[in-house]
Amino acid sequence: MKREEIESLVEEIFPSILSRMKSAKPWKQNIFIPSMDVYRVDPSQPFMPYSTCSSRDFFHPDFKRISGLIGIPEVFHRKYWEWVYVVHHAFRTGSVGPDKRGLVFGVGQETLPAVFASHGMRVTATDAPFEIGVGTGWQSGNEYAQALAAMPHGAMDRADFERLVEWRECDMNAIDASLVDYDFCWSSCCFEHLGDLQKGIDFVINSVEKTLKVGGVAVHTTEFNLSSNENTVTSGSTVIYRLRDIEALVQTLRDRGHTVDPVLIAPDTLVIDGYVDTPPYSAPPHLKLALEGHVSTSIGLVVRRGR
């Protein structure tokens, strides 16, 4: 019998037992989670050389350093990987500084605006219009920010934070024409929620061509399908991009005159790289997850506007 058939049978006979098992996940207790204070990657090795979430990145000293800047715990969670990925590439590309302007889409409760503002960058933090936030349910958690007052200011003085950071509504499917001339823009696992695969692709292109200066950099992360390059979720509240979708987007961006970092899928190196978290999701580790019948993780794109 397949796992789904067994669960269905148990659900029918012992619903409360299955519910407790799913919540407690006793099988997870047997996974050895390496200590980041014991295991370390040689600091002379490249940091985040791949485009997808990998346990290897968490052992590099730069992950610990950037985690401290962001104010996040050192645990194996792909959301933290995404934030570190954005910060790492923002500084690597020279996009942060007192003379720079940054734009974030779907900011939620991110501390990244405070990280960049603490280095003098002026940041426009945007989130979906209220009616969209209500419709998606984001406002019930930490995935939605309705105004500047709701955003964390990190280690910054609140007055300095509000001097350098502004908040605006923004529908990612219809970016306001006034959001222009930025040096850097980013989003963290947002554009897979825009309705279908093409809408997310259109958003990435528009974020580069409509909001950035020539030479400006965009960094976006999204859901990535590790289990198939054929079958995936193509529409709905969350879509999952296949390698072929990402490669087609990269080629389109290059054809339009932009520079895109190579897309490299990280090889699995530890047992925890093979662990797939299941609903209700918990951490650690949460590097890969079962999502709509597929195994998904996070992937990042780094694009520099060329014209």
N, C-alpha and C positions, 0 to 999 in steps of 0.2 A: 504493500500500500504506500501511496505517496504521503508526504508529511501533511499536506493539506487535507487528505482524506482521513488521516488519523486524528488530526485536530478537530475535524468536523464531527467525527464519531465521539471523541471525548467530550466535545462541547455539548453534544446531545445528551450524553449520559451523566457527565460530571462537569457542568458549566463553571461552578465556582472553583474547582481544582484547576482547570485550564486557565482561568482568569488569573489565579495566583501565580501559576507557573510562568505565564507570559510577563507578568509584572516583575517577578523576582529574578527570572532568567537564571536558574541555578547552574546551567551549563556554562555560564559566563564566568563563574567563580573559579573555574579550572584554567582560565587563560592567564598566563604569566605576563604582567605588564612591566616592562623594563623601567628601571629608575633612570630619569634623565640626569640625576646627579652622579650616577655610576657610569653609565654608558655615554660616551661622547664621540662625535665625529671630529676628525682632524680639522682644526680651524683653517688650515691652509687649503682645504678642499672647497670647491665652489659651493655656495649656498643656494638652495632652491634651483638646481639646474634643470629640473623637470617642470612640466606644466600641470601635473596632477598631484593630488594630496598623497604624501608618502611618509611613513614613519621615520625615514632617514632624516628628513628635514628637522624633526623635533629634537634630534640629538646634536645638531650643530649649535655651537655657542651663540651664533647670531640669532637663533630662535629664542633663546633665553633672554638675550639683550633686548630684542624687539618686543617680546612679551612684557618685559618690564616697562617699556615705553607706553604700551597700550593699556597695561594694567589688567592683564588676563592671567589666569592660572596656567601652569605648565602641565597640561593634560592632553591626551591624544584625542583631540576633537577637531573635525574638519573645519568648523566655523572659525576656530582660532587660527587654523592654518590659513584660511582665506584672508583674515585680517593681517596676519604677518606677511603674507604674499603681497598684498597691496602696499603695505608700508615699505617692505624691502625694495620693491621695484620703483616706488615713488622716489626714494632716496638714490637708488642705483642709477636712475635716468636723469638725476639732477633736477627733478621737478619741484623740489621743496625749498623754500627760502623766503626772506622778507619781501622780495620783489615778485613773488609768484601768487597766482590765483588758482584755487582748487574748487571743483564742483563734485558733489557726491549725490548719487541717485539712491532712493530707497534707504535713507540713512538710519531709520529706526533708532536704536539706542547705542549706536556705535560711538566709541571714544576716539576714532580716527580723526575727526575734525579737530579735536583738542590736541592730538599729537602734532598735526601739521600746523595748527595755529600757534602752538608753543614755539615753533621755529620761524614764526613771522608770516606764514602764509595766510592770505585772506581766503576764507572758505565760504562757499554758498552751499548750505546743507538743504537738500530737498527730500520730500517724501510725497507719497500719493495724496491727491485731494481727499478730504475727509470721507466723502461718500464712497470712494474706492477702498479706503482703509477699513471702513465699516463692512463693506460688501465682502471683503476677503477675510475678515476676522483678525487682521493684523493688529488692530488697536487693542485687542484683548491681551496681548503679550508684549514682548519687548521688540517686536519687529516693525513698530510704527511709531513715528514721532509727529505729534500734531503741531508743535511750535518749539521755538528756541528754548523756552523755559524747561521743556521736557528732556533736553539733551544734556548728557554728562559733560562736565568741563575738565575732567581729569585732574591733573596736578596744577592746572592754571588757576589764577585768580578769576573769579566769576566775571568781574568787570572787564578784564582783559580778554576773556573768552568771548564775551558778547560784543566787544569792540571789533574783533577780527572775524567772527562767525555770524552769518545771517541765515535765516531760515525762510524757505519758500515752498509752496506746493508745486509739484511737477508731475504731470501725467507722462510716464515714460513712453507711451504710444503717441504722444503729441507734445514734444519738447517745446517750451515757450521760446519764441524767437529772440527774446531779450537775453537769454542765457548764452552769451558768446564771449570769445576772446579769453578763454581759460588756458592755463598752462598744463593743467592736469585734471582729469576726471576719473571717477571710479564708481563701481558698484560691487556689492558682495552678495552673490546668489540672489539676484533680483530679476534678471531679464527672462528667466524661465517661467515667470509668473504672469507674463503679458498676454497670454491667450493661446498662442501657438508658436511653433518653431520659427516661422517667418517673421513674426512680430518681434521676437527677440533679436533675430539677425538684423532686422531693420533698425532696431534701437542701437545696436553696437555701431553700425555704420553712421547713423545720425549723431551719436554722441561724439564721434570723431570729427565728422565734417561740419556739424552745426555749432558745436560748443567750444571746440579747441582752436587755438591759434595754430598756424602752420608751425610744425616742430613740437607742438604739444603732445602729451602722452595720455593715453587711456588705458586703464587696467580694470578688467572685469572678470569676475568669477561666476560660474554657473554649474548646473547639474550635468554630470557626464556619465554616459552609459558604458559601463565596463563589460557588460555581459553580451552585448550584441551590436553589430554594425548594420543590422537590418531592421529588426523589430524595436520599437521604442514607443514612448508616449508623445504624440505629435500635437495634441491640443488639450486644453483644459486648464485647471488652476495651476498645475505644475507640469512642464514638459521636460524631457530628458534628451540632451543633445548627444548624438552619436559622433564617432570620430569623423565619419564622412561629412556630417553637417559642419563640424568645426573646420575641417580642411577646406570645404567649399567656401566658408566665410573668410578664412585666411586668404584664399586665392582671390576672392572678390575684392577684399581690402587692398591687396597688392596690385591688382589690376587697376584700381582706382588711384594708384600712386602713393599708397601708404606703406610704411615699414612695419612688419609684424614679426615678433620673436618666433623662432621655430617652436612648433608644438611637439613636445616630447612626453610620451607616456611613461611615468615612473615605473621601473621594475619593482616587483614585490621583493622585500629583503628579509622581513621578519614574520613570525607567525601571526602577529596582530594585523599585518597587512592583509591577511586572508580572512580575518574575522568580519562577518557581515552583520551589522546591528539590525534588529528587527523591531517593529512597533510593539510596545511603546518605547521609542528610542531613549537610550541612556548612555552615560559616559563614565569613565573611559572603558574600552576604546570605541570611538565613533569616527572611523576614517572611511568606512564603506557602509552602505545601508541598503536594505531591501526596500525598493520604492516601485510601486505599481507593477510588480512582477519582474523587476529588473534589479541588477546590482549597480548602484550609483556611487559616485564620489564627486569631489569638487575639481574643477579645472579652471585655469586662469589664462587670460589672453593679455598680451602687452602690445599696444599699437601706438606708433608715432605718426601723427598726421604729416603727410608729405606734400600736400598742395591745398 
